[in-house]
C-alpha cells in the first residue's frame, strides 16, 4: 500500500502523511455505475481516488438528476469534505463513471491533518478551489449554453475523464444526465453527427474532436 501511495500521491504528500494514510485508509473498489455516495447520507470518510472517475450529480425531489462535474485520479470530493466538517447530510450523489479504486480516510483525521501537515492543507484547499471552478463552469453551461452546446461539452468532458473517445451510453442515460428528454438528445446527436463532430453507433458514441 505504501508503494502504491508513493506512486500516486508521493508528489503531493510527505512520507509521514503517506505512512499515516497507509495505516488508516480502507481500500475499496467499485464497478462502473455503482452509487458511492447517495443524497441524504452521512459521510464517515473522505475518498481519495487512485484510479477511475466519479460523476457528481444533483438530484431534485422527483429523483431527476443533473451532472455537475467529474472527479478523477488524485482528486477528492469537496462536497464530502464539507459534509464531514459540518456533520451534515450529503446534498449530492456520487456515481462511478468507470471502474474505480479509492481509499477512504476516517473523517476525524481531516481536521487533525489540516494543522499537522502543510501538504494536506494545500491539497484540501486546492480541491475546494478546483471543485468551485468546475461548479461555476457547470452553472455557466446551464445558464449560457444552448442544449446543443451543452450536449457537445458533456460528450467531450465524458471522453476526457474516461480517457476514451468511445462513449457507451444510451440516449436516455444522456438525457437523464442533462435533465432533458430522450427525443431532444436523439435529435441533437444526429445534428452533431451531420456536423462530423461525432459518430453514432448502437449504444455508443464516438467523439471525433476533443
N, C-alpha and C positions, 0 to 999 in steps of 0.2 A: 504493500500500500504506500509506503514512504517513497519508493522509487517512482510509482505512478504519480504521486502528488508532486514530486520534484519535476517530473516531466511536464505536467500540465500547469502547475502553479509556482514552480521554483523561481520564475522571473518576476513574480508578484510578492510572495510571502517569504519571510525569514525562515531559516531552518527550524528554529524553536517553535514557531507557529505551525509549520508543516508537521512537526512531530506531535503537537497537541491535536491537530485535526486528525492525524492518522490514528491516534489512540481513542478519540471520542466519536468520530463520524461513523454513521451507519451507511454502508454501501448498498445502493438499490439499482435495479434495472427495471425499465418499463417498456412495454411494446408500444408501437405507434398507435395513436387514438385512445390510449388509456388516460382517464381523468386522474390527474395527480393532486390537484387542489380543487375543491368544489366551493361554490358560493355558500356562505354562511358557516363554513367550517372554521374551527380554531386552529391556529398554527402552533405546533410544538417544536418545529425545527426549521432550519434555514437550508435551502438547497444550493449546492454548488454543482454546476453541470460539467461533467467530464467529457461527454460526447453527445451529439444529437442536438435537437432543437425542440423547444416547447412553445406552444401557441397560447397567448394570454387573451382571454375573451371577457367581455362584459355581458351579463345576462339580464334581461328585463323580467318583469313579474309574470309574463306569459311564457317564459322559457326561451324566447328568441335571443339569439346571440349575435355579437359583433366582435370581430377580431380587432384587438388594439395594437399588439406588436408581438414580436418573437424574441425569445432569449435563447442563446446558443452556448457552445463550449466556452468555458471560462466565466460565464455570467452567473448572476444570482437574480432573484426576483425582488424588486424594490417594494412591491405590494406586500410580499411575505414579510420583509423586514419591518415594514410599518406596522403590520398586524401583530408581529411578535413583540415589538416595543410597546405598543398600546394595549396589548392583550385584547384585541378586538377580532370580530369575525371577518373572514375574507369577503371582499367585495368583488372578487374576480374568480374566473375558472381557468385553471391551467391544464392543458391537454397536450400529451406527447405528439408532436408533429411527425417525428421519426422515432425509431427505437432509441432510447436514451439510457445513459449511465450517469448517476449522480451520487453525491454524498450529502447526507442530511446531518446538519450541525445542530446540537441542542440549543434552543433559543436563549437559555440563560448565559451562554458563552458570548453572545453578541455584544452586550454592554461591557463585559469584562475585557474582551479583546480590543474594544474601541480605545480603552485607556492604556492597555498593555502593549499593543503592537501598532506602530505607525503604519505599517503596510496594510493592516486590516482596516484601519481608519480611512486610508486613502482608497482602498478597494470599495468600501461601502459608500463613500461619498461619490466616487466615480460611477458606481452603479445607479445611485439616485439620479445623478446628472444624465446618464445615458438613457435611463427609462423615462425621465421627464421629457427629454428631447424627442424620443420615439412617440410618447403620448401626444405631444404637441403636433408632431407630424401626422398622427392618426386623426386628430381633431381637424387639422388643416385639410386633410384629404376629404373628410366628410363634408366640411363646410365649403370648400372652394373648388373641388374637382367634381366633374360630372361622373355618372356611373361608368361610362366608357373608360375614362382615365383611371378611375379608382380600380376597376377590374384589371386593367393592364398593370398598374402598380402592384396590385395584390399578387398577380401571377409572377412578376419579376422578383418580388420580395420572397415569395414562397420558393422559387427556383434557387435563389441565393442562399437561403438558410438551410435548405436541404442539400445544397451542392449538387443539384440535378436539374437539368433543363426540362426533363420529362416529369410532369406533374400528374400523379394518379389521384383523380378526384372526379366525382360526378358533378353535373351541373347543379344538382340540388345541394350538394355539400358546399359548393362555392357560394350559391345563393344564401345559404344559412350563414356563412362567414361574413358576407357583406350585407346581411339583413335586407335582402330583396327577394324577388321571385325567380323561380327557375326559368320562366319564359323570358324574362328580361336578360338573364345571364346567357341563355342559349342564343338569343338574337345578337347580343354584343360579342360573343365568342365568334360567331360567324363573320361579323364585321371585322374583327381583328384578324381572322384568317384571310379574308379578302385583301386586307392591308399587308399581308405577308409578315405579320408580327408573330403569329403562332401557327401551329399545325394541329388540327383536331383529329383524334383517334378515339376508339371506343374506351370511355372512361379514363382517357389520358389526353394531356395537352402538352405539346412541345413548344417551349418558348424559344423563338428564333433570335431575339435581340435582348441583351441584358445591359 
